Amino acid sequence: MAAAFGVMLFIWVKVIRFLKVKSHHYIVPPKPDKDKHWYPIDFTKYKCFIFIKENRKEVIKEILELLEFDDSADLKISIHDLEFISNNGWILLRLNNATFDNFKKLVKWIGEYVGDLTGFKDYVAFCKHKSLPYKDYIIKLDKQSNDYLVGAFRSNKNFGIYLPDTKFSEKGNISLSRTREISFFVEENKLPLDLMDKKMMSCEEVLYSYRQYLEINQLRE
């Protein structure tokens, strides 16, 4: 009886370890070129968006001000490269001239830091391939570890991204996984995808106009 229990416990431990490895939460993976699950991509072929579920119009200004002054994030992003559009309770951010590294860090920053400060309801990052829709993918910050993003391609391939290693390759460090932690189609169905094709506003101009508005009001007081 004890022997049987020991065997069952051994098998259970093996299963738990396997699931932990495949869910990307609990290990530091090898560098991309050493990772047998590495899925290299040409990130220059992607348009990069972040959908934010929020009714308050002030959120975009709060995000921009935080982005400008939060040096600790090390995002290496210029507000000049950011555009946005707001409609029906959604804010859509687009990062132009994005790299795999700085866009993934922006996603973490939005999901971890900005979400806590502004209290927006939900978000998801959408990387849209310019010519091959099956290569579209979505990502979110892993709820169990702020060192990981979890994601899925439109083709239903699931993956994790270890954030400390996003800088090591221009082709990214997407590591494929058999564990489904996020569904591409469930997330996509929530989103107002038509916003991606509409004309967007420059975040730089919005922030400048907002500051001018504040200065004028201060002078009036």
Secondary structure as UniProt FT lines:
FT   HELIX           2..22
FT   TURN            23..24
FT   HELIX           32..34
FT   TURN            36..37
FT   HELIX           43..45
FT   STRAND          46..53
FT   HELIX           58..69
FT   HELIX           71..73
FT   HELIX           79..81
FT   STRAND          82..87
FT   TURN            88..89
FT   STRAND          90..95
FT   TURN            96..97
FT   HELIX           100..109
FT   HELIX           110..114
FT   HELIX           115..118
FT   STRAND          122..129
FT   HELIX           133..135
FT   STRAND          137..141
FT   TURN            143..144
FT   TURN            146..147
FT   STRAND          148..153
FT   TURN            154..155
FT   STRAND          158..162
FT   HELIX           163..165
FT   TURN            166..167
FT   TURN            170..171
FT   STRAND          174..177
FT   HELIX           184..190
FT   HELIX           193..197
FT   STRAND          201..202
FT   HELIX           203..220
//
